[in-house]
Amino acid sequence: EWSDQLLHPDAVGWDWIGINLFDGSALTAFRLRDRLGGAVWDGGSWRAAPGTGKARIFERGEVAFEAQRHWRSPVSGARYPVEWRLRSPLGHYTVRALLDAQELDSRASTGAMYWEGLSELSDATGRPVGRGYLEMTGYASALRLG
């Protein structure tokens, strides 16, 4: 998640999920976000359950995040989307934080105030299909790497 590469100059942060599905497969999806909330870059991948198929890398434009519900941090004042509608090549999902207050203050080490926490993935019918992590940066202030 942290890299030795500089963040795109138009990006202020990112939204990322890493979810283990109950069938043994795994889904990741991300977008680098600009100041207006648009995607500077997006992508992700799907790993099939062992013995059931190949992995799939998502191309740019195949992933979309749409905020559904927000939580405001009493510490930083940042407004985080804690529920998302996610579109991917695998289908449409909902990603929901299992606990809203999962903001992390790492300003003393990495310099970032961000949100990362346990989340649940539900399919288009609302049935839970997996659990994992949602991470969001750049909501308290623009993220700067490098």
C-alpha positions in Angstrom: 0.0 0.0 0.0 2.9 2.4 0.6 5.4 2.5 -2.2 8.6 4.1 -3.1 6.9 5.8 -6.1 5.5 9.3 -6.0 1.8 9.8 -6.0 0.4 11.2 -9.2 0.5 15.0 -9.0 -3.3 15.3 -9.5 -4.1 12.7 -6.8 -4.9 13.7 -3.2 -5.5 10.2 -1.9 -7.0 6.7 -2.6 -9.8 4.4 -1.8 -8.8 0.7 -1.7 -10.4 -2.6 -0.7 -8.8 -6.0 -0.1 -11.6 -8.6 0.5 -11.4 -12.4 1.1 -14.6 -13.9 -0.2 -16.3 -16.7 1.6 -15.8 -19.0 -1.4 -12.0 -18.8 -1.1 -11.5 -16.1 -3.8 -10.2 -12.6 -3.2 -11.0 -9.2 -4.6 -9.0 -6.0 -4.6 -10.0 -2.7 -6.1 -8.7 0.8 -5.9 -8.9 4.3 -7.3 -6.5 7.2 -7.0 -8.7 10.2 -6.3 -8.4 13.9 -7.4 -9.6 17.0 -5.5 -13.0 16.7 -7.0 -13.5 13.1 -6.1 -12.9 11.7 -9.6 -10.6 8.8 -10.5 -7.1 9.7 -11.6 -6.4 5.9 -11.9 -8.3 2.8 -10.9 -7.9 -0.9 -11.1 -7.8 -4.1 -9.1 -7.7 -7.8 -9.3 -9.6 -11.0 -8.6 -8.0 -14.3 -7.5 -10.1 -17.3 -8.0 -10.6 -19.8 -5.2 -7.8 -22.4 -5.2 -8.4 -24.9 -8.0 -11.3 -23.0 -9.7 -9.7 -20.7 -12.2 -7.2 -18.0 -13.1 -6.6 -14.6 -11.6 -8.0 -11.5 -13.4 -6.4 -8.1 -13.5 -8.8 -5.2 -13.9 -8.0 -2.6 -16.5 -8.3 1.1 -16.0 -12.0 2.2 -16.2 -13.3 -1.2 -15.1 -13.7 -0.2 -11.4 -15.9 2.5 -10.0 -16.5 3.6 -6.4 -19.7 5.5 -5.4 -20.1 6.7 -1.9 -23.3 5.8 -0.1 -22.9 6.8 3.5 -20.4 9.0 5.4 -18.9 9.2 8.9 -17.3 12.4 10.3 -14.3 11.9 12.5 -14.5 13.8 15.8 -10.7 13.9 15.9 -9.7 15.2 12.4 -13.1 16.5 11.2 -12.6 14.4 8.0 -15.7 13.1 6.3 -15.1 9.5 5.3 -17.3 7.4 3.0 -17.8 4.3 5.1 -20.2 2.6 2.7 -19.6 2.3 -1.0 -21.3 0.9 -4.1 -18.5 -0.8 -6.1 -18.7 -1.7 -9.7 -16.2 -4.2 -11.0 -15.9 -6.7 -13.9 -17.2 -9.3 -11.4 -20.4 -7.4 -10.7 -21.9 -4.8 -8.4 -21.2 -4.9 -4.7 -21.7 -2.9 -1.5 -18.7 -2.4 0.8 -19.6 -1.4 4.4 -17.5 -0.6 7.4 -18.3 -2.9 10.2 -17.4 0.0 12.6 -17.3 3.6 11.5 -14.7 4.9 13.8 -11.5 3.3 12.3 -9.5 6.4 11.6 -5.7 6.1 12.2 -3.4 8.9 13.1 0.0 8.1 11.8 1.2 11.7 11.4 4.1 11.0 13.8 5.4 8.3 11.5 4.1 8.3 7.9 2.6 11.8 8.1 -0.9 10.6 7.2 -4.2 10.7 8.9 -6.3 8.1 7.2 -9.1 5.5 7.6 -8.5 1.8 7.5 -10.7 -0.9 8.9 -12.7 -4.1 8.8 -15.4 -4.1 6.2 -17.9 -6.4 4.7 -18.7 -7.0 1.0 -22.3 -7.8 0.0 -23.5 -8.8 -3.5 -26.2 -7.0 -5.5 -28.9 -8.8 -3.5 -27.5 -7.6 -0.2 -26.1 -11.0 0.8 -22.7 -10.9 2.6 -20.1 -12.6 0.4 -16.8 -11.6 2.1 -14.8 -9.6 4.6 -11.6 -7.7 4.5 -10.3 -4.1 4.7 -11.2 -0.8 3.3 -8.6 2.0 3.3 -9.1 5.6 2.5 -6.5 8.3 2.4 -6.6 12.0 1.6 -9.8 12.9 3.3 -8.3 14.7 6.4 -5.8 16.4 4.1 -4.2 15.7 0.7 -1.8 12.8 1.0 1.8 13.5 -0.1 4.4 10.8 -0.6 8.0 11.2 -1.5 
